[in-house]
Amino acid sequence: MSEAPQVPAEGAVPVFVLEGEDGHSYECEFLDRFDFEENEYALLLKLAEEGAEEELDEEDQTLVIMRVFERGTDLIFQTIDNDEEFNKVVAFVEAKVEAERAAMEAEGQN
């Protein structure tokens, strides 16, 4: 479980430093926050290992999905340890992305 200092301000592109179970820290850009099956989740983009000299290439960046909740003004990120829950959330995100892509393509045709 990782903790971020503050709920991001409107319009800001928040970047959080999360600590993995192995003790390594890494930076993630906050992409989206969504509800699914009575839980709230965050979609994050892993940017680079803390202390790395260069940013990751776009193809080396990794999406991270974590359960999220607020404690006061802090966002608390929690790993999804249950494989069944994780797979359902991944399927939901994939369907959401595909629906958004189809909507964008439909707009482009009009």
N, C-alpha and C positions, 0 to 999 in steps of 0.2 A: 504494500500500500504506500502511496506517495502523496505528499501534501504540497499544494501550491499556495503561494502567499496570499493572493487576493483574487476575487472574482474579477475578470477582465472588464475594463471600461468599454462603453459603447464605441464601436468603430475601430478599436485597437486590435492589432493582430497579436494575440498573446502567445508567448513562448514559455513553456514550463520546463524546468529541469526535474526529471523524474529519476528515482533511484530504483534499480532493479533488485531482485532478491539476492543477486550475486554481489551487490554492493557497487556495481558500475552505475554511473550517472549518465543520462543522455537527455538531449534537448528535444522537445516535441512542440510542434506548432498546433494550436487548437483549431480544428477544422469545423467541427459540428458537435452539437449536443442534442440528443433525441431520447424519447421515451419508447420503451418496448416492453410489453408484458409486465407492467407495473414496476419496472426499474428504469433508472435514467442512466444513459451511457454517453461516453465522449468518444469521438473519432479524432485521433491525433496523428500527426505526420512526424515520424522520427527524422530529425534533421542530421545530427552528427553526434559522435561521442563527445562528451565534455572534454575540452583540451585538445581536440583534433585540430590540425593545422588548416584543413580545408573543408568546405561544405561537401556533402554527399552529392553525387550526380543524381538527376531526377530518377533514373532507373534503379539506383541503390537506396532510395528513400523507402521506408517501410511504414505502412499504415498500422496503427495500434488502436485497438478498441478496449476501453476500460469502463467499468462501472464507475459512476461519479455521483457524489452527493455534496451538499453544502453543510458546513459547520460554521455558523456565523458568517463571516465574509470570506472564509477559505473554501476552496474546492478540494475535495478529497477524492483521489483516484484509487480505485481498487481493482486488482487483477480479477479476471473471470476464471476461476479454477475449475468450474464444472464444464466438461467437454460438451455436453448436450446443450447447455445454455449458450456457450460460446458459438457453437455451430448454428444455432437458431439466430443469434444476433448477426453473425456474418452473413447468413442468407438474407436477413432483413436489409442489411446495408447494401448488399449486392443488388437486390431488387429495387431499392430506393435509388441507387446510382443509375441503374438501367432505365427506370422511369423518367428520371431527370434528363438523361441523355436523349431519350425518345422525344420528350417534350421540347428540348432545345432543337432537335432536328426538324420537328414539325413546325416550329416557329420560323426556322430558316427557309422552309419551303413556301411559307405564306408571303 
